[in-house]
Amino acid sequence: MDEKQQKRLKLLNHLSEELKKVEKEQQVTIEHLAKVQIEVQETGKEVLSQKIGEIFSNATRNTELLHEMLHEFTIEINQLKQGA
């Protein structure tokens, strides 16, 4: 593996680790939102419940996007390692 590929691999590994941290934090956020959504539903405030549901859906989609990005990084990392 040449120096350019080594730098690329190092960068991809770093970014992958950072995205994993964000993904974990996002999962904690989703769990908190789910708890809040249940509590809001108990108040009978339908508008608030819907808003929390929207936030929950957006957070879930963000997690899916992070997972897709991590998958792409993993593919490229593996390709670089195989080419070594």
N, C-alpha and C positions, 0 to 999 in steps of 0.2 A: 504494500500500500504506500503510495507516494505521500509527500508532506501535505499536499492539498486535500487529499482524501482523508488523511488523519485529522486535519483541522475540521473538515466537514463532519466527520464522525464524532469528534469531540463536541462540536456545536449541537448536532442532532441529539446526542445523549443528554447534554445540558438542558436543551429545550424540552426534551421528553420528560425529564425529571421535574422541571418546573410545571409542565402541564399536568403531571400526575398530582402534584401538590394542589393545583387549582381544582382539579377534578375531585379530590378528596374534600376540599373546602366546599365545593359546590354541592356535594352529596350531603354534607352536614346542613347546609342551607335548605336543601329540599326537605330534609327530615324535620327541621324546625318549622318550615312553612306548612307541612302536613299537619303538625300539631296545632299550629295557629288556626289553620283552616277549620279544623274540627271545633275548636273553641269558638270561632266566629260563627259557625253554623248554629251553635247552641244559643247564640244571642238572638237569632231570628232575623238578623239584618241581611237580607238576601243580596242587596247591592254589594255590601262588604264581602260577603261570601264569594260572589262572582269575581270580584277584583282579586281576592286572594287566589282563587282558582286560576285566573289569568297569569298571575305572578308565578304560581306553581308550574303551570304549563310552560312558560318561558324558561324557567330554571331547568326544567326537565330537558327541554330542547337544547339549551346551552350545554348540558352534560353530554347529550348525544353528540353534539358537534365536537366537544373536547375529546370524546372517545374516538371519533372518526379521525381527528388530527393525530392522536396518539398512534392509531393504527397505521396511518401513512408514514409517520416517523419510524415506526418499527420496521415497516417494509424497507424503507430506504437504508436504515441502519443494517439490517440483515444483508441487503444487497452489497453494501460497502464491505461488510465483513467477509462475505463470500468471495468478493473480488480481490481480497488481500492475498 
